[in-house]
Amino acid sequence: MKTLVFIVIVLISGGLAGLVHGTVNFAIVEPYLDQAIGLENESLFASGEAEDTLEFWAEYESYRIWQKSGQVLAGVILGLAMGSLFGIVFGLSRNSLPGKNVVSKAVFLSVLMWFTLYLIPFLKYPANPPTVGDGETVVLRAILYVSFIIISGIGVVIFYKLSKKLNGNKRYLSLVGYAGLMVVAFIAMPDNPDEITAPMNLVNEFRFVSVLGVSSFWGSVGIILGLFWKKFDKTSNLEDS
Amino acid sequence: MSEVRQINKSKFAVSKVAILALAIVFAAGLFVVGFDQGHIFSIVYGEQAFVDLTIHELTHDMRHAAGFPCH
């Protein structure tokens, strides 16, 4: 497989998985976003920061259409980005991943990355709908979120490499090591500083559909890149071990 | 008795150029969707871009849905 083919299949895989993510979000997350923004508007009217006028709703409709129309496009852009990271990691690690064939190896890695780069950070810093989140703390929250992802990502690489050097049941020690690292990070890292003022059932339902959306990306990207790799990498073959 | 197992191995080596190109796409895409607050358009539109937040609003719904911090 040529380098250009590798780059192209990685980008197409990420873009397609991002399209799936954006479409799923459009179908199941948008209703919750509308509901949350509706509460935000009510709060603006109650506090006197905005008036319930035709002009307000005209302006609201115009930017909500812009925001909604960006859902799928942003899904593709995010898919290209995360798909690129997935492609790099898969390209470098595929021969050491468990799995009978290249598709199962890619799926294994996508599940691993979903778990370590998304689900574990989500447990500490879960997604929030628009009514939750102070503009003043957005930089702090971004630093905390990214730091947690980096700790989890680097942690899993270190402990995965360690597990390869251990034999038999000792390999489970690396799993314990990763879990220990994340427990320490979970306790040591500050919580999200913003108070949740929205109804908890709305927040929890939003978080649930948000997880489904992101999971649709990671579920798709592994399968798609694995299938492309199988088709285009003619150097793959079966060897005795 | 020893057991012979067959595993699938690929001899394709990922080039540094490919890693660099994909790393750029990763960083740029992540910044656009997750963190831009007018920074990119400020290159062309100056301070007004931080008021308009064009890219922020375009990626707003995905930003919330994917778990990125937002206002």
Chai-1 contact restraints between the chains, C-beta under 6 A:
chainA,res_idxA,chainB,res_idxB,connection_type,confidence,min_distance_angstrom,max_distance_angstrom,comment,restraint_id
A,M1,B,F12,contact,1.0,0.0,6.0,A-B,restraint_1
A,T3,B,S15,contact,1.0,0.0,6.0,A-B,restraint_2
A,T3,B,A18,contact,1.0,0.0,6.0,A-B,restraint_3
A,F6,B,A18,contact,1.0,0.0,6.0,A-B,restraint_4
A,I7,B,A18,contact,1.0,0.0,6.0,A-B,restraint_5
A,I7,B,A21,contact,1.0,0.0,6.0,A-B,restraint_6
A,N25,B,A65,contact,1.0,0.0,6.0,A-B,restraint_7
A,V29,B,A65,contact,1.0,0.0,6.0,A-B,restraint_8
A,L33,B,D61,contact,1.0,0.0,6.0,A-B,restraint_9
A,Y63,B,E57,contact,1.0,0.0,6.0,A-B,restraint_10
A,W66,B,E57,contact,1.0,0.0,6.0,A-B,restraint_11
A,Q67,B,E57,contact,1.0,0.0,6.0,A-B,restraint_12
A,Q67,B,H60,contact,1.0,0.0,6.0,A-B,restraint_13
A,Q67,B,D61,contact,1.0,0.0,6.0,A-B,restraint_14
A,G70,B,L58,contact,1.0,0.0,6.0,A-B,restraint_15
A,G70,B,T59,contact,1.0,0.0,6.0,A-B,restraint_16
A,Q71,B,D61,contact,1.0,0.0,6.0,A-B,restraint_17
A,Q71,B,M62,contact,1.0,0.0,6.0,A-B,restraint_18
A,A74,B,V33,contact,1.0,0.0,6.0,A-B,restraint_19
A,A74,B,T59,contact,1.0,0.0,6.0,A-B,restraint_20
A,A74,B,M62,contact,1.0,0.0,6.0,A-B,restraint_21
A,G75,B,M62,contact,1.0,0.0,6.0,A-B,restraint_22
A,I77,B,G29,contact,1.0,0.0,6.0,A-B,restraint_23
A,I77,B,V32,contact,1.0,0.0,6.0,A-B,restraint_24
A,I77,B,V33,contact,1.0,0.0,6.0,A-B,restraint_25
A,L78,B,V33,contact,1.0,0.0,6.0,A-B,restraint_26
A,L80,B,V25,contact,1.0,0.0,6.0,A-B,restraint_27
A,L80,B,G29,contact,1.0,0.0,6.0,A-B,restraint_28
A,A81,B,F26,contact,1.0,0.0,6.0,A-B,restraint_29
A,A81,B,G29,contact,1.0,0.0,6.0,A-B,restraint_30
A,A81,B,L30,contact,1.0,0.0,6.0,A-B,restraint_31
A,S84,B,L22,contact,1.0,0.0,6.0,A-B,restraint_32
A,S84,B,V25,contact,1.0,0.0,6.0,A-B,restraint_33
A,S84,B,F26,contact,1.0,0.0,6.0,A-B,restraint_34
A,L85,B,F26,contact,1.0,0.0,6.0,A-B,restraint_35
A,G87,B,L22,contact,1.0,0.0,6.0,A-B,restraint_36
A,I88,B,I19,contact,1.0,0.0,6.0,A-B,restraint_37
A,I88,B,L22,contact,1.0,0.0,6.0,A-B,restraint_38
A,G91,B,V14,contact,1.0,0.0,6.0,A-B,restraint_39
A,L92,B,V14,contact,1.0,0.0,6.0,A-B,restraint_40
A,N95,B,K9,contact,1.0,0.0,6.0,A-B,restraint_41
A,N101,B,N8,contact,1.0,0.0,6.0,A-B,restraint_42
A,F122,B,G67,contact,1.0,0.0,6.0,A-B,restraint_43
A,A127,B,G67,contact,1.0,0.0,6.0,A-B,restraint_44
A,G133,B,C70,contact,1.0,0.0,6.0,A-B,restraint_45
A,G133,B,H71,contact,1.0,0.0,6.0,A-B,restraint_46
A,G135,B,H71,contact,1.0,0.0,6.0,A-B,restraint_47
A,V138,B,P69,contact,1.0,0.0,6.0,A-B,restraint_48
A,V138,B,H71,contact,1.0,0.0,6.0,A-B,restraint_49
A,R141,B,P69,contact,1.0,0.0,6.0,A-B,restraint_50
A,A142,B,F35,contact,1.0,0.0,6.0,A-B,restraint_51
A,A142,B,P69,contact,1.0,0.0,6.0,A-B,restraint_52
A,Y145,B,P69,contact,1.0,0.0,6.0,A-B,restraint_53
A,S210,B,A65,contact,1.0,0.0,6.0,A-B,restraint_54
A,G213,B,A65,contact,1.0,0.0,6.0,A-B,restraint_55
A,V214,B,A66,contact,1.0,0.0,6.0,A-B,restraint_56
A,D233,B,S10,contact,1.0,0.0,6.0,A-B,restraint_57
A,D233,B,F12,contact,1.0,0.0,6.0,A-B,restraint_58
A,T235,B,S10,contact,1.0,0.0,6.0,A-B,restraint_59
A,T235,B,K11,contact,1.0,0.0,6.0,A-B,restraint_60
A,T235,B,F12,contact,1.0,0.0,6.0,A-B,restraint_61
A,S236,B,N8,contact,1.0,0.0,6.0,A-B,restraint_62
A,S236,B,S10,contact,1.0,0.0,6.0,A-B,restraint_63
A,L238,B,Q6,contact,1.0,0.0,6.0,A-B,restraint_64
A,L238,B,N8,contact,1.0,0.0,6.0,A-B,restraint_65
A,E239,B,K9,contact,1.0,0.0,6.0,A-B,restraint_66
A,D240,B,V4,contact,1.0,0.0,6.0,A-B,restraint_67
A,S241,B,R5,contact,1.0,0.0,6.0,A-B,restraint_68
A,S241,B,I7,contact,1.0,0.0,6.0,A-B,restraint_69
